[in-house]
Every structure is written in C-alpha cells, then in structure tokens.
Amino acid sequence: MRLRLAVKRLFDVLVAAIALVLLAPLFAVIAAAIKLETPGLPLFFNDTVMGRDGCRFTFLKFRTMFPHAIDYADRPEVRPGSPLVTRAGRVLRRFKLDELPQLWNVCRGDMSVVGPRPMDPVRYQMASEFHRQRLLVRPGLTGWVQINGNIQWSWEDRMDMDVWYLAHWSLWLDVRILSATVPTILFGERRQDRPPARIADRRYRVRWPGSGRQQRAGSAFEPADKTVRM
C-alpha cells in the first residue's frame, strides 16, 4: 500500500508540474477574459478548506461568480444559469477550467489529481465520523463522485461514494477515474438511477496507512467500535 501511495504522489507531482507549464497560455487567456468582464475584481477565488487529516489549506479557483455572501451552513449548489455566475464563468464552470489553478495545490502537496473533493470547515464540523474518513487522503481534482453524476446527487450520497472510493482504492481505480474524466467534462455529468458503489453500512471504518489503524489481509474495513483517529 505505501509503495502504491508513493507512486500516486509521484504521478501527482509530474502531471501537475507538466500541466502547469503546458497550460500557461490557457491560463493567460482565462485571466484576460475574467479581467475584461469584471475589471477591478479578483482573478482568483480563494477558499479555506479541509484537506488530508483535517488540515486546512487555501483552495484556488479562477473566479466565476460575482461577489456574494456564502452561507456555509446551508450552501446551495450553483446550478447552470445562476445569475451569480459571470458570462466567462459559465464557460469556465461548464468545462471545469475554473479548477485548473488547483494544479498548484497538487504540486504543493495539498491535493492529489484523483481523490474526494475538498470539504469546507462548516461541512467538516457537521459531518459524521464515518464521512470524515474521506479526509484520510489528499483531496482530488477529480474523483469517483465527479464521474458519476456529481451535484446530481445529494451531499450525503456523495460523501458515501467518497468513502467507497477510499475502501476500494487502487492505482487502477485512479486510472479508471482519469479515463472517464475527459468525456465527463466534454459531454456533461450524467446521473445514474442510483448512486454507484457506495457503502451503506456505517458501522465500518476504512483503514489507511498512517491513520492509526492496523492492516488486515482480505478486508478493507474494521469495526467502528475500535478507536478511530482523524
């Protein structure tokens, strides 16, 4: 497991560093579009989110919305056509281009290319111990949820799916997610009839290297009545 995680991290750094160099002209075009439409407003939206092991970091995105108050306790999803989204922002959000600055977060070690999306501090405080397990790993640019409907599902469903990802993680699963990410971006997020591959039994906890749990062959879980460190 530790070797596979080292390979995952090496992949993250190489992909993010190369992408930052190759996409520099696109970054310049996006920056110009944002500034032309909304001069005087910030280029980036910087948010404080919870990362691996509950550590906070600054989450980078190209700004796609007009300034507005954010109710983190009851944060609604931003749907296509929202009047809060700028014209340039509609294009950026549709093709996920607003997320590109997070490649820098990947290089810094805050994020991974594949993993659960970052969680804001309010949702972290409201989340159950079961759902906080999604922070046993670095948050990702894309993940199991993002290729399986994303905001078409409730926040609860998405957190369940993230825990499933951790319990069944492998390098091959990351490859599957990456290969499905491009068509998802190009053709849009499609909801299935039911959430794919999620864990409904919340008496169990995912074991992960460095999380204080003991590894046991043949099973990805251990009973929840044992001590769990977050």
Contacts in CASP RR format, 6 or more apart in sequence:
PFRMAT RR
TARGET T0000
AUTHOR 0000-0000-0000
METHOD contacts of the structure
MODEL  1
MRLRLAVKRLFDVLVAAIALVLLAPLFAVIAAAIKLETPGLPLFFNDTVM
GRDGCRFTFLKFRTMFPHAIDYADRPEVRPGSPLVTRAGRVLRRFKLDEL
PQLWNVCRGDMSVVGPRPMDPVRYQMASEFHRQRLLVRPGLTGWVQINGN
IQWSWEDRMDMDVWYLAHWSLWLDVRILSATVPTILFGERRQDRPPARIA
DRRYRVRWPGSGRQQRAGSAFEPADKTVRM
1 209 0 8 1.000
1 215 0 8 1.000
2 209 0 8 1.000
4 170 0 8 1.000
4 171 0 8 1.000
5 209 0 8 1.000
7 171 0 8 1.000
8 112 0 8 1.000
8 114 0 8 1.000
8 171 0 8 1.000
8 174 0 8 1.000
9 112 0 8 1.000
11 113 0 8 1.000
12 106 0 8 1.000
12 109 0 8 1.000
12 111 0 8 1.000
12 112 0 8 1.000
12 113 0 8 1.000
12 138 0 8 1.000
13 106 0 8 1.000
13 107 0 8 1.000
15 106 0 8 1.000
15 113 0 8 1.000
16 103 0 8 1.000
16 104 0 8 1.000
16 106 0 8 1.000
16 107 0 8 1.000
16 113 0 8 1.000
17 107 0 8 1.000
19 100 0 8 1.000
19 103 0 8 1.000
20 103 0 8 1.000
20 104 0 8 1.000
20 107 0 8 1.000
23 100 0 8 1.000
23 103 0 8 1.000
26 97 0 8 1.000
26 100 0 8 1.000
27 100 0 8 1.000
27 101 0 8 1.000
30 62 0 8 1.000
30 88 0 8 1.000
30 92 0 8 1.000
30 97 0 8 1.000
30 100 0 8 1.000
31 43 0 8 1.000
31 62 0 8 1.000
33 88 0 8 1.000
34 41 0 8 1.000
34 43 0 8 1.000
34 62 0 8 1.000
34 63 0 8 1.000
34 86 0 8 1.000
34 88 0 8 1.000
34 89 0 8 1.000
35 43 0 8 1.000
37 86 0 8 1.000
37 87 0 8 1.000
37 88 0 8 1.000
38 63 0 8 1.000
38 66 0 8 1.000
38 86 0 8 1.000
41 63 0 8 1.000
41 66 0 8 1.000
41 67 0 8 1.000
42 63 0 8 1.000
43 62 0 8 1.000
43 63 0 8 1.000
44 60 0 8 1.000
44 61 0 8 1.000
44 62 0 8 1.000
44 63 0 8 1.000
44 101 0 8 1.000
45 60 0 8 1.000
45 61 0 8 1.000
45 62 0 8 1.000
45 63 0 8 1.000
45 64 0 8 1.000
45 65 0 8 1.000
46 58 0 8 1.000
46 59 0 8 1.000
46 60 0 8 1.000
46 61 0 8 1.000
47 58 0 8 1.000
47 59 0 8 1.000
47 61 0 8 1.000
47 120 0 8 1.000
48 56 0 8 1.000
48 57 0 8 1.000
48 58 0 8 1.000
48 59 0 8 1.000
48 120 0 8 1.000
48 121 0 8 1.000
49 56 0 8 1.000
49 57 0 8 1.000
49 59 0 8 1.000
49 118 0 8 1.000
49 119 0 8 1.000
49 120 0 8 1.000
49 121 0 8 1.000
49 139 0 8 1.000
50 56 0 8 1.000
50 118 0 8 1.000
50 119 0 8 1.000
50 120 0 8 1.000
50 121 0 8 1.000
50 124 0 8 1.000
50 135 0 8 1.000
51 57 0 8 1.000
51 110 0 8 1.000
51 111 0 8 1.000
51 118 0 8 1.000
51 119 0 8 1.000
51 135 0 8 1.000
51 138 0 8 1.000
51 139 0 8 1.000
52 135 0 8 1.000
52 136 0 8 1.000
52 137 0 8 1.000
52 138 0 8 1.000
52 139 0 8 1.000
53 135 0 8 1.000
53 136 0 8 1.000
53 230 0 8 1.000
54 124 0 8 1.000
54 132 0 8 1.000
54 135 0 8 1.000
54 230 0 8 1.000
56 121 0 8 1.000
57 105 0 8 1.000
57 108 0 8 1.000
57 110 0 8 1.000
59 102 0 8 1.000
59 105 0 8 1.000
59 110 0 8 1.000
59 118 0 8 1.000
60 101 0 8 1.000
60 102 0 8 1.000
60 104 0 8 1.000
60 105 0 8 1.000
61 98 0 8 1.000
61 99 0 8 1.000
61 101 0 8 1.000
61 102 0 8 1.000
62 89 0 8 1.000
62 92 0 8 1.000
62 97 0 8 1.000
62 98 0 8 1.000
62 100 0 8 1.000
62 101 0 8 1.000
63 86 0 8 1.000
63 98 0 8 1.000
64 85 0 8 1.000
64 86 0 8 1.000
64 88 0 8 1.000
64 89 0 8 1.000
64 90 0 8 1.000
64 92 0 8 1.000
64 93 0 8 1.000
64 98 0 8 1.000
65 78 0 8 1.000
65 82 0 8 1.000
65 84 0 8 1.000
65 85 0 8 1.000
65 86 0 8 1.000
65 89 0 8 1.000
66 84 0 8 1.000
66 85 0 8 1.000
66 86 0 8 1.000
68 84 0 8 1.000
72 120 0 8 1.000
72 121 0 8 1.000
72 122 0 8 1.000
72 123 0 8 1.000
73 122 0 8 1.000
73 126 0 8 1.000
75 120 0 8 1.000
75 122 0 8 1.000
75 123 0 8 1.000
77 151 0 8 1.000
78 84 0 8 1.000
78 85 0 8 1.000
78 93 0 8 1.000
79 151 0 8 1.000
80 90 0 8 1.000
80 93 0 8 1.000
80 94 0 8 1.000
81 90 0 8 1.000
85 93 0 8 1.000
89 98 0 8 1.000
91 97 0 8 1.000
92 98 0 8 1.000
95 185 0 8 1.000
95 186 0 8 1.000
96 185 0 8 1.000
99 141 0 8 1.000
102 111 0 8 1.000
102 140 0 8 1.000
102 141 0 8 1.000
103 141 0 8 1.000
105 111 0 8 1.000
106 112 0 8 1.000
106 113 0 8 1.000
106 140 0 8 1.000
106 141 0 8 1.000
109 138 0 8 1.000
110 138 0 8 1.000
110 139 0 8 1.000
111 118 0 8 1.000
111 138 0 8 1.000
111 139 0 8 1.000
111 140 0 8 1.000
111 141 0 8 1.000
112 137 0 8 1.000
112 138 0 8 1.000
112 139 0 8 1.000
112 140 0 8 1.000
112 141 0 8 1.000
113 140 0 8 1.000
113 141 0 8 1.000
113 142 0 8 1.000
113 174 0 8 1.000
113 178 0 8 1.000
114 140 0 8 1.000
114 141 0 8 1.000
114 142 0 8 1.000
114 143 0 8 1.000
114 174 0 8 1.000
114 177 0 8 1.000
114 178 0 8 1.000
115 137 0 8 1.000
115 138 0 8 1.000
115 139 0 8 1.000
115 140 0 8 1.000
115 141 0 8 1.000
115 142 0 8 1.000
115 143 0 8 1.000
115 144 0 8 1.000
115 162 0 8 1.000
115 165 0 8 1.000
115 177 0 8 1.000
116 134 0 8 1.000
116 135 0 8 1.000
116 137 0 8 1.000
116 139 0 8 1.000
116 140 0 8 1.000
116 143 0 8 1.000
116 144 0 8 1.000
116 145 0 8 1.000
116 162 0 8 1.000
116 165 0 8 1.000
116 166 0 8 1.000
117 139 0 8 1.000
117 140 0 8 1.000
117 143 0 8 1.000
117 145 0 8 1.000
117 146 0 8 1.000
117 162 0 8 1.000
118 139 0 8 1.000
118 140 0 8 1.000
119 127 0 8 1.000
119 134 0 8 1.000
119 135 0 8 1.000
119 139 0 8 1.000
123 155 0 8 1.000
124 132 0 8 1.000
124 135 0 8 1.000
127 159 0 8 1.000
128 202 0 8 1.000
129 224 0 8 1.000
129 228 0 8 1.000
129 230 0 8 1.000
130 163 0 8 1.000
130 202 0 8 1.000
130 205 0 8 1.000
130 224 0 8 1.000
131 159 0 8 1.000
131 160 0 8 1.000
131 162 0 8 1.000
131 163 0 8 1.000
132 230 0 8 1.000
133 163 0 8 1.000
133 166 0 8 1.000
133 205 0 8 1.000
133 206 0 8 1.000
133 230 0 8 1.000
134 159 0 8 1.000
134 162 0 8 1.000
134 163 0 8 1.000
134 166 0 8 1.000
135 230 0 8 1.000
136 166 0 8 1.000
136 206 0 8 1.000
136 208 0 8 1.000
136 211 0 8 1.000
137 166 0 8 1.000
137 169 0 8 1.000
137 208 0 8 1.000
142 177 0 8 1.000
142 178 0 8 1.000
142 181 0 8 1.000
143 165 0 8 1.000
143 177 0 8 1.000
143 181 0 8 1.000
144 161 0 8 1.000
144 162 0 8 1.000
144 164 0 8 1.000
144 165 0 8 1.000
144 173 0 8 1.000
144 177 0 8 1.000
144 196 0 8 1.000
144 197 0 8 1.000
145 153 0 8 1.000
145 158 0 8 1.000
145 161 0 8 1.000
145 162 0 8 1.000
145 165 0 8 1.000
146 177 0 8 1.000
146 181 0 8 1.000
146 184 0 8 1.000
146 189 0 8 1.000
147 177 0 8 1.000
147 180 0 8 1.000
147 181 0 8 1.000
147 184 0 8 1.000
148 161 0 8 1.000
148 192 0 8 1.000
148 195 0 8 1.000
148 196 0 8 1.000
149 189 0 8 1.000
149 190 0 8 1.000
149 191 0 8 1.000
149 192 0 8 1.000
150 158 0 8 1.000
150 189 0 8 1.000
151 189 0 8 1.000
152 189 0 8 1.000
152 190 0 8 1.000
152 191 0 8 1.000
153 161 0 8 1.000
153 191 0 8 1.000
153 195 0 8 1.000
157 195 0 8 1.000
157 198 0 8 1.000
160 195 0 8 1.000
160 198 0 8 1.000
160 199 0 8 1.000
160 200 0 8 1.000
161 195 0 8 1.000
161 196 0 8 1.000
161 197 0 8 1.000
161 198 0 8 1.000
163 198 0 8 1.000
163 199 0 8 1.000
163 206 0 8 1.000
164 197 0 8 1.000
164 198 0 8 1.000
164 199 0 8 1.000
165 173 0 8 1.000
166 206 0 8 1.000
166 208 0 8 1.000
167 199 0 8 1.000
167 206 0 8 1.000
167 220 0 8 1.000
167 221 0 8 1.000
168 197 0 8 1.000
168 220 0 8 1.000
184 190 0 8 1.000
202 224 0 8 1.000
203 223 0 8 1.000
203 224 0 8 1.000
204 221 0 8 1.000
204 222 0 8 1.000
204 223 0 8 1.000
204 224 0 8 1.000
205 213 0 8 1.000
205 221 0 8 1.000
205 222 0 8 1.000
205 223 0 8 1.000
205 224 0 8 1.000
205 226 0 8 1.000
205 228 0 8 1.000
206 220 0 8 1.000
206 221 0 8 1.000
207 213 0 8 1.000
207 214 0 8 1.000
207 215 0 8 1.000
207 216 0 8 1.000
207 220 0 8 1.000
207 221 0 8 1.000
207 222 0 8 1.000
209 215 0 8 1.000
211 228 0 8 1.000
211 229 0 8 1.000
212 229 0 8 1.000
213 222 0 8 1.000
213 226 0 8 1.000
213 228 0 8 1.000
214 222 0 8 1.000
216 222 0 8 1.000
END
